């Protein structure tokens, strides 16, 4: 069951090396997710807030969260790996909608930086993190592949129209 908590409640609810998934609503009525974890004595939220904006901060009460049922050793490895990713990639994780393959190497470095158009969003960042450690999070092979959703297609069309409208008009010569 998802629960909202104050920082003290997060600290009391997560075991020594606990991890969880945190969820909140964003400014455009969508959802935003991150990983809540304990490192040392602190409870932290690691999340990809936007393009090249990987954050690690105390979780706010706006987040609802659920503890993951990982063994203590795996949670400890996950927390340490998150710290490596933060160390090497704070401003180097691009934003993208697709998800395919491995994104972080064994040292926590984003390994696909030279591939144009490749990036992660808040949800695929979590998937990439777990996949890099070979920790099963989701059964991706059971997903049905589908095209762009109507909402995303509408957004893409609107963005294209806005881009066209913002282009400068060609210079009109001979008119005063």
C-alpha positions as CSV (number, residue, x, y, z in Angstrom):
1,X,0.0,0.0,0.0
2,X,1.4,3.4,-1.0
3,X,1.8,5.8,2.0
4,X,2.8,9.4,2.5
5,X,5.3,10.2,5.2
6,X,7.3,12.9,6.8
7,X,11.1,12.5,6.7
8,X,11.0,11.0,10.3
9,X,8.4,8.5,9.2
10,X,10.5,7.5,6.2
11,X,13.4,7.0,8.5
12,X,11.4,4.9,10.9
13,X,9.7,2.8,8.2
14,X,12.7,1.8,6.1
15,X,15.0,-0.9,7.5
16,X,18.8,-0.2,7.9
17,X,19.4,-0.8,4.2
18,X,15.9,-0.4,2.9
19,X,14.8,0.7,-0.6
20,X,11.5,1.7,-2.1
21,X,9.8,3.4,-5.0
22,X,8.5,6.9,-4.5
23,X,5.7,8.5,-6.5
24,X,4.2,12.0,-6.8
25,X,2.1,14.1,-9.1
26,X,4.0,16.6,-11.2
27,X,2.9,20.1,-12.4
28,X,1.2,18.8,-15.5
29,X,-1.0,16.1,-13.8
30,X,1.4,13.3,-14.7
31,X,3.4,11.2,-12.3
32,X,7.0,11.4,-11.3
33,X,8.9,8.5,-9.7
34,X,12.2,8.0,-7.9
35,X,14.1,5.6,-5.6
36,X,13.9,6.1,-1.9
37,X,16.8,4.5,-0.1
38,X,18.7,4.6,3.2
39,X,22.5,5.4,3.0
40,X,24.3,5.7,6.3
41,X,21.9,7.3,8.7
42,X,20.0,9.3,6.0
43,X,16.9,8.5,4.0
44,X,17.3,9.9,0.4
45,X,15.3,10.2,-2.8
46,X,17.3,9.7,-6.0
47,X,15.4,10.8,-9.1
48,X,15.9,12.1,-12.6
49,X,14.1,15.4,-12.4
50,X,14.6,16.4,-16.0
51,X,17.3,16.5,-18.7
52,X,20.7,16.4,-17.2
53,X,19.2,16.8,-13.7
54,X,19.8,13.8,-11.5
55,X,18.9,14.6,-7.9
56,X,19.6,13.1,-4.5
57,X,17.7,14.8,-1.7
58,X,15.6,14.1,1.4
59,X,12.1,13.0,0.3
60,X,9.3,15.5,0.8
61,X,5.9,14.6,2.1
62,X,4.5,15.1,-1.4
63,X,5.7,11.6,-2.2
64,X,3.8,8.4,-1.7
65,X,6.1,5.4,-1.5
66,X,6.2,1.6,-1.1
67,X,9.1,-0.4,0.4
68,X,10.6,-2.9,-2.0
69,X,11.1,-6.5,-0.8
70,X,14.8,-6.8,-1.5
71,X,17.1,-8.7,0.8
72,X,19.4,-6.5,2.9
73,X,22.5,-7.3,0.9
74,X,20.8,-6.4,-2.4
75,X,19.5,-3.2,-0.9
76,X,23.0,-2.3,0.3
77,X,24.4,-3.0,-3.2
78,X,21.6,-0.9,-4.7
79,X,22.3,2.1,-2.4
80,X,26.1,1.9,-3.1
81,X,25.5,1.8,-6.8
82,X,23.1,4.8,-6.6
83,X,26.0,6.7,-5.0
84,X,28.3,5.7,-7.8
85,X,25.8,6.8,-10.4
86,X,25.4,10.2,-8.6
87,X,29.2,10.6,-8.4
88,X,29.8,10.0,-12.1
89,X,26.6,11.3,-13.7
90,X,25.1,14.2,-11.8
91,X,24.7,16.3,-14.9
92,X,25.3,13.8,-17.6
93,X,22.1,11.7,-17.9
94,X,20.1,12.9,-20.9
95,X,16.3,12.8,-21.1
96,X,14.6,10.4,-23.5
97,X,11.3,8.4,-23.9
98,X,12.6,5.1,-25.4
99,X,14.1,2.3,-23.4
100,X,16.3,-0.4,-24.8
101,X,19.4,-2.0,-23.5
102,X,21.9,-1.2,-20.8
103,X,22.5,2.4,-19.8
104,X,25.1,2.3,-16.9
105,X,28.3,0.3,-16.8
106,X,29.5,-1.7,-13.8
107,X,31.2,1.5,-12.4
108,X,27.9,3.5,-12.5
109,X,28.8,5.6,-15.6
110,X,26.2,6.4,-18.2
111,X,27.5,4.3,-21.0
112,X,25.5,5.6,-24.0
113,X,26.3,9.3,-24.0
114,X,27.7,9.2,-27.5
115,X,24.5,7.8,-29.0
116,X,22.3,10.6,-30.3
117,X,18.7,10.7,-29.0
118,X,19.4,8.1,-26.2
119,X,18.3,9.1,-22.8
120,X,16.1,8.2,-19.8
121,X,13.1,9.6,-18.0
122,X,12.3,9.2,-14.3
123,X,10.7,5.8,-14.7
124,X,13.3,4.3,-17.2
125,X,16.1,5.6,-15.0
126,X,14.8,3.3,-12.2
127,X,14.5,0.4,-14.7
128,X,18.1,1.1,-16.0
129,X,19.5,1.2,-12.5
130,X,18.0,-2.2,-11.5
131,X,18.8,-3.8,-14.9
132,X,22.5,-2.7,-14.5
133,X,22.6,-4.7,-11.3
134,X,20.7,-7.6,-12.7
135,X,18.0,-7.2,-10.1
136,X,14.6,-8.1,-11.6
137,X,12.1,-5.3,-11.2
138,X,9.7,-5.8,-14.0
139,X,9.0,-8.6,-16.5
140,X,9.6,-6.5,-19.6
141,X,9.1,-9.6,-21.9
142,X,5.4,-9.6,-20.9
143,X,4.8,-6.0,-22.1
144,X,2.9,-5.4,-25.3
145,X,4.7,-3.1,-27.7
146,X,2.6,-0.3,-28.9
147,X,2.9,2.9,-30.8
148,X,2.6,6.4,-29.5
149,X,-0.4,7.0,-27.2
150,X,-3.0,9.5,-28.4
151,X,-2.0,11.9,-25.7
152,X,1.7,11.8,-26.6
153,X,0.9,12.1,-30.3
154,X,-1.3,15.2,-29.6
155,X,1.5,16.7,-27.5
156,X,4.0,16.1,-30.3
157,X,1.7,17.7,-32.9
158,X,1.1,20.7,-30.6
159,X,4.8,21.1,-29.9
160,X,5.5,21.1,-33.6
161,X,2.9,23.8,-34.2
162,X,4.4,25.9,-31.4
163,X,7.9,25.5,-32.9
164,X,6.6,26.6,-36.3
165,X,4.8,29.6,-34.9
166,X,7.9,30.7,-33.1
167,X,10.1,30.7,-36.2
168,X,11.0,34.3,-37.4
169,X,9.0,35.5,-40.4
170,X,11.1,35.9,-43.5
171,X,12.3,39.4,-44.1
172,X,10.0,41.3,-46.4
173,X,12.0,43.4,-48.7
174,X,10.8,46.6,-50.3
175,X,8.1,47.3,-47.8
176,X,8.2,50.1,-45.4
